[in-house]
Amino acid sequence: MSALLAARGLAIGYAPRRRPRVEVAAGIDAELRRGELVCLLGPNGAGKSTLMRTLAGLQQPLAGAVDFDGGDLHRLAEDERARLLGLVLTERVAAGNLSAYALVSLGRYPYTGWDGRLSAADEEVVRWALGAVGAEDLAARSVDELSDGERQKVMVARALAQEPAVLLLDEPTAFLDLPRRVEIMQLLRRLAYDTGRAVLLSTHDLDLALRCADRLWLLPAGGPLETGAPEDLVLSGALQGAFAGVEFEPETGSFRLEQDTLGSVGLVGEGLGAVWTARALARAGFGVDGDQVTQVEVLEQEGRMAWRLDGVEGQRVCGSLYEVVDVLKQGLRA
């Protein structure tokens, strides 16, 4: 499948007048294709927002080009770009007393005349955009009264009302709780698949990106940008080296903090209780090694979890993992 939006030898950054040029990242080659959800990952300061703004045509590249369907995106007029690209930024839009419907209708500005009057066809697109994000029931409500999750749906609908081929979203889940983050990611995935749009979003939510994205764009501090299926970047080791100060575990697809090991204990048990016991021990700084004098055994007593500790003050039964960790730490200090 051919690329819809492509970065070719792109260098991004800032070239202010009378001050030295600041290059954030260079040598960026990447593509967006129809029907794909792509997640842009990287540490703070790596240039994710700068890249998004450059791809959206809001910022000139320092070198290279952004191609849209074979033409230079930055040579297009603003209203032409607005018909091709929909952009949702992190910053909250001051909507005043606008209703959700009125805010979404602003997405029709590339198509309306100088007076902004909506035709019957424009009204139909606005209703479609609200329906596409599941926000029909929000249409009459004031934007200022919406929750963060509802507001983000409306902002995606506003971008959809432009009828763009590409959706670019800069950290759309940044201020949302876990259920709303999952909802927005599933929504964007469905929009990509069902409407044939290319969707690129920047995010710090690695777990959701690994589960939902067709491809990842990984931008470490200093570059270069690496692209591929999430599993490809895990297997290549690219994710392991992208974030300083934490260690990526390819077996679990998650990060853990680098910390000193306090000691090792044995773990006896199986099932979910053993899995979360091992996680609690690792979080507290204890490795798991079967050949240890100190043993933690996972028990189930009358439908409730318990843990037997051997080798710390003889034998002791704990009713919670918090207590298990506390007893082990006290044993080290004894």
C-alpha positions as CSV (number, residue, x, y, z in Angstrom):
1,M,0.0,0.0,0.0
2,S,1.4,3.4,-1.0
3,A,2.1,6.1,1.7
4,L,-0.5,8.8,2.2
5,L,1.7,11.1,4.3
6,A,5.5,10.6,4.3
7,A,8.5,12.3,5.9
8,R,11.5,12.3,3.6
9,G,14.9,13.1,5.1
10,L,13.1,15.4,7.6
11,A,15.0,17.6,10.1
12,I,12.8,19.3,12.7
13,G,13.5,22.1,15.1
14,Y,13.5,25.9,15.2
15,A,15.2,28.6,13.1
16,P,14.4,31.9,14.9
17,R,15.6,35.2,13.5
18,R,18.9,36.5,14.9
19,R,19.4,33.4,16.9
20,P,21.2,30.1,16.2
21,R,19.1,27.3,14.6
22,V,18.0,24.6,17.1
23,E,17.8,21.1,15.5
24,V,15.7,18.7,17.6
25,A,15.9,15.6,15.4
26,A,17.1,14.8,11.9
27,G,17.1,12.1,9.2
28,I,13.4,11.2,9.8
29,D,12.0,8.9,7.2
30,A,8.5,7.5,8.0
31,E,5.2,6.8,6.3
32,L,1.5,6.9,7.2
33,R,-0.9,4.6,5.3
34,R,-4.6,4.5,5.0
35,G,-6.4,2.4,7.6
36,E,-3.5,2.3,10.0
37,L,-3.2,3.5,13.6
38,V,0.3,4.6,14.4
39,C,1.6,5.6,17.8
40,L,4.5,8.0,18.3
41,L,6.5,7.2,21.4
42,G,9.6,8.8,23.0
43,P,10.8,10.6,26.1
44,N,10.0,14.2,26.9
45,G,12.2,16.6,25.0
46,A,12.8,14.1,22.1
47,G,10.7,16.2,19.7
48,K,7.4,14.5,19.4
49,S,5.3,17.6,19.5
50,T,7.7,19.4,17.1
51,L,7.4,16.5,14.7
52,M,3.6,16.5,14.9
53,R,3.5,20.2,14.2
54,T,5.8,19.9,11.3
55,L,3.8,17.0,9.8
56,A,0.7,19.2,10.2
57,G,2.2,22.0,8.3
58,L,2.2,24.4,11.3
59,Q,6.0,24.5,11.4
60,Q,8.5,24.5,8.5
61,P,11.1,21.7,8.4
62,L,14.7,22.6,8.8
63,A,15.5,20.1,6.0
64,G,13.8,17.5,3.9
65,A,10.1,17.4,3.1
66,V,6.7,16.2,4.1
67,D,4.9,14.6,1.2
68,F,1.1,14.3,1.0
69,D,0.0,11.9,-1.7
70,G,3.1,12.7,-3.7
71,G,3.1,16.5,-3.3
72,D,4.9,18.8,-0.8
73,L,2.5,19.5,2.1
74,H,4.1,22.8,3.0
75,R,3.5,24.2,-0.4
76,L,-0.3,23.9,0.0
77,A,-2.5,26.7,1.1
78,E,-3.9,26.6,4.6
79,D,-7.4,25.7,3.6
80,E,-6.1,23.0,1.3
81,R,-4.2,21.4,4.2
82,A,-7.2,21.7,6.4
83,R,-9.2,19.5,4.0
84,L,-6.5,16.9,4.1
85,L,-5.3,16.9,7.7
86,G,-7.2,17.0,11.0
87,L,-5.2,18.1,14.1
88,V,-6.0,17.7,17.8
89,L,-3.4,19.3,20.1
90,T,-2.8,18.8,23.8
91,E,-3.7,22.4,24.7
92,R,-7.3,22.9,25.9
93,V,-9.3,25.1,23.5
94,A,-11.1,28.0,25.1
95,A,-14.6,27.3,23.8
96,G,-16.5,29.9,25.9
97,N,-20.3,29.1,25.9
98,L,-20.2,27.1,22.6
99,S,-22.2,23.9,22.5
100,A,-20.5,20.7,21.5
101,Y,-22.4,20.9,18.2
102,A,-21.2,24.4,17.5
103,L,-17.6,23.5,18.3
104,V,-17.7,20.5,15.9
105,S,-19.3,22.7,13.2
106,L,-16.2,24.8,13.3
107,G,-14.4,21.9,11.6
108,R,-16.4,22.8,8.4
109,Y,-14.5,26.1,8.0
110,P,-12.4,24.8,5.0
111,Y,-15.7,24.3,3.1
112,T,-17.9,27.2,4.1
113,G,-18.0,30.7,2.7
114,W,-16.7,33.9,4.3
115,D,-19.8,34.0,6.6
116,G,-19.3,30.5,7.9
117,R,-22.9,29.5,7.2
118,L,-23.5,25.8,7.1
119,S,-25.3,24.2,4.3
120,A,-27.6,21.1,4.7
121,A,-24.6,19.0,3.6
122,D,-22.3,20.6,6.2
123,E,-24.9,19.9,8.9
124,E,-25.0,16.3,7.9
125,V,-21.3,16.0,8.1
126,V,-21.3,17.5,11.6
127,R,-24.0,15.0,12.8
128,W,-21.9,12.2,11.2
129,A,-18.7,13.3,13.0
130,L,-20.6,13.4,16.4
131,G,-22.0,10.0,15.7
132,A,-18.6,8.6,14.6
133,V,-17.2,9.3,18.1
134,G,-20.3,8.3,20.0
135,A,-21.1,11.9,21.1
136,E,-24.6,12.5,19.7
137,D,-26.0,12.9,23.2
138,L,-23.4,15.7,23.9
139,A,-24.4,17.9,21.0
140,A,-26.5,20.4,23.0
141,R,-24.3,20.6,26.0
142,S,-21.9,23.4,26.7
143,V,-18.3,22.4,26.1
144,D,-17.3,23.9,29.4
145,E,-19.6,21.5,31.2
146,L,-18.0,18.4,29.6
147,S,-15.7,16.0,31.4
148,D,-12.2,15.6,30.0
149,G,-13.1,12.4,28.2
150,E,-16.3,13.9,26.7
151,R,-14.4,17.0,25.6
152,Q,-11.7,14.9,23.9
153,K,-14.4,13.0,21.9
154,V,-15.8,16.4,20.8
155,M,-12.4,17.6,19.7
156,V,-11.9,14.4,17.6
157,A,-15.3,15.0,16.1
158,R,-14.3,18.6,15.2
159,A,-11.2,17.3,13.4
160,L,-13.4,14.6,11.6
161,A,-15.8,17.3,10.5
162,Q,-13.0,18.5,8.2
163,E,-13.3,15.2,6.4
164,P,-9.5,14.7,6.4
165,A,-7.6,11.7,5.1
166,V,-5.1,12.0,8.0
167,L,-5.8,12.6,11.7
168,L,-2.9,13.8,13.8
169,L,-3.3,13.9,17.6
170,D,-0.8,15.2,20.1
171,E,-1.2,13.2,23.4
172,P,-5.0,12.9,23.1
173,T,-5.2,10.8,26.3
174,A,-2.9,12.9,28.5
175,F,-5.5,14.1,31.0
176,L,-7.8,11.1,31.0
177,D,-8.3,8.3,33.5
178,L,-7.6,4.7,32.4
179,P,-11.1,3.8,31.2
180,R,-11.3,6.9,29.1
181,R,-7.8,6.4,27.7
182,V,-8.8,2.9,26.6
183,E,-12.0,4.3,25.1
184,I,-10.2,7.0,23.1
185,M,-7.6,4.5,21.8
186,Q,-10.3,2.0,20.7
187,L,-12.2,4.9,19.1
188,L,-9.2,6.0,17.1
189,R,-8.4,2.4,16.1
190,R,-11.9,1.9,14.8
191,L,-11.9,5.2,12.9
192,A,-8.7,4.2,11.1
193,Y,-10.1,0.8,10.2
194,D,-13.7,1.7,9.4
195,T,-13.1,4.9,7.5
196,G,-9.7,4.2,5.8
197,R,-8.1,7.2,7.4
198,A,-4.4,7.3,8.6
199,V,-4.2,8.1,12.3
200,L,-1.1,9.2,14.1
201,L,-1.0,10.0,17.8
202,S,1.7,10.7,20.2
203,T,1.4,9.1,23.6
204,H,3.3,8.2,26.8
205,D,1.0,5.2,27.3
206,L,3.3,2.4,26.2
207,D,1.0,-0.5,27.2
208,L,-2.0,0.8,25.1
209,A,0.3,1.6,22.2
210,L,1.7,-1.9,22.2
211,R,-1.8,-3.4,22.3
212,C,-3.5,-1.1,19.8
213,A,-1.1,0.3,17.2
214,D,-0.4,-1.2,13.8
215,R,3.0,0.5,13.9
216,L,5.1,2.5,16.3
217,W,7.2,5.5,15.5
218,L,9.9,5.5,18.2
219,L,11.8,8.8,18.7
220,P,14.6,8.5,21.3
221,A,16.3,11.7,22.6
222,G,18.8,12.6,19.8
223,G,17.1,10.2,17.3
224,P,17.1,8.5,15.0
225,L,13.4,7.7,14.5
226,E,12.7,4.0,14.3
227,T,9.5,2.5,12.9
228,G,7.9,-0.9,12.8
229,A,5.2,-3.1,14.3
230,P,5.2,-3.0,18.1
231,E,6.5,-6.5,18.3
232,D,9.3,-5.8,15.8
233,L,10.6,-2.9,18.0
234,V,10.5,-5.1,21.1
235,L,12.4,-8.0,19.4
236,S,15.0,-5.6,17.9
237,G,15.8,-4.1,21.3
238,A,14.8,-0.6,20.1
239,L,12.3,-0.1,23.0
240,Q,14.8,-1.2,25.6
241,G,17.2,1.7,24.9
242,A,14.7,4.5,24.3
243,F,13.9,5.6,27.8
244,A,16.7,6.4,30.3
245,G,16.4,5.4,33.9
246,V,14.0,2.5,33.4
247,E,14.4,-1.0,32.1
248,F,12.1,-2.5,29.5
249,E,11.1,-6.1,30.1
250,P,10.4,-7.7,26.7
251,E,8.8,-10.7,28.3
252,T,6.0,-8.6,29.8
253,G,6.0,-5.5,27.5
254,S,6.4,-3.2,30.4
255,F,8.9,-0.9,32.1
256,R,10.4,-1.3,35.6
257,L,12.6,1.0,37.6
258,E,16.2,0.3,37.8
259,Q,16.9,-0.3,41.5
260,D,19.3,-2.1,43.8
261,T,18.4,-5.7,44.8
262,L,17.8,-6.0,48.6
263,G,18.2,-9.8,48.5
264,S,16.6,-13.0,47.2
265,V,13.9,-15.2,48.4
266,G,12.3,-18.4,47.3
267,L,8.7,-18.4,46.0
268,V,6.4,-21.4,46.2
269,G,3.0,-21.3,44.6
270,E,1.2,-21.0,41.2
271,G,-1.5,-19.1,39.5
272,L,-2.5,-15.5,39.8
273,G,-1.4,-15.3,43.4
274,A,2.1,-16.3,42.6
275,V,2.3,-13.9,39.6
276,W,1.4,-10.9,41.7
277,T,3.5,-12.1,44.6
278,A,6.5,-12.1,42.3
279,R,5.6,-8.6,41.1
280,A,5.3,-7.3,44.7
281,L,8.7,-8.8,45.6
282,A,10.4,-7.3,42.5
283,R,8.9,-3.9,43.2
284,A,10.3,-4.0,46.8
285,G,13.7,-5.0,45.5
286,F,13.7,-8.8,46.1
287,G,14.8,-11.3,43.5
288,V,13.2,-14.7,43.3
289,D,15.5,-17.7,43.6
290,G,14.4,-21.2,44.6
291,D,17.6,-22.0,46.5
292,Q,17.1,-19.6,49.3
293,V,16.6,-20.2,53.0
294,T,13.9,-17.5,53.2
295,Q,10.8,-18.8,51.4
296,V,7.4,-17.2,50.6
297,E,4.6,-19.7,50.0
298,V,1.3,-18.6,48.5
299,L,-1.7,-20.1,50.3
300,E,-5.4,-20.0,49.9
301,Q,-7.4,-20.3,53.1
302,E,-11.2,-20.4,53.0
303,G,-11.3,-18.5,49.7
304,R,-8.8,-15.8,50.8
305,M,-5.2,-15.4,50.0
306,A,-2.4,-15.8,52.6
307,W,1.3,-16.1,52.6
308,R,3.6,-18.3,54.8
309,L,7.1,-17.0,55.4
310,D,9.8,-19.5,56.4
311,G,13.2,-18.3,57.5
312,V,12.2,-14.9,58.9
313,E,11.6,-15.1,62.6
314,G,11.0,-18.8,62.2
315,Q,7.6,-19.2,60.4
316,R,4.9,-16.6,60.0
317,V,1.6,-16.3,58.1
318,C,0.8,-12.9,56.6
319,G,-2.6,-11.7,55.4
320,S,-1.4,-9.3,52.7
321,L,1.5,-8.7,50.3
322,Y,2.1,-5.4,52.1
323,E,2.7,-7.4,55.3
324,V,4.9,-9.9,53.4
325,V,7.2,-7.1,52.1
326,D,7.2,-5.3,55.4
327,V,8.3,-8.5,57.3
328,L,11.1,-9.2,54.7
329,K,12.4,-5.7,55.0
330,Q,12.4,-5.9,58.8
331,G,14.3,-9.1,58.6
332,L,17.0,-7.4,56.6
333,R,17.3,-4.7,59.3
334,A,17.4,-7.2,62.2
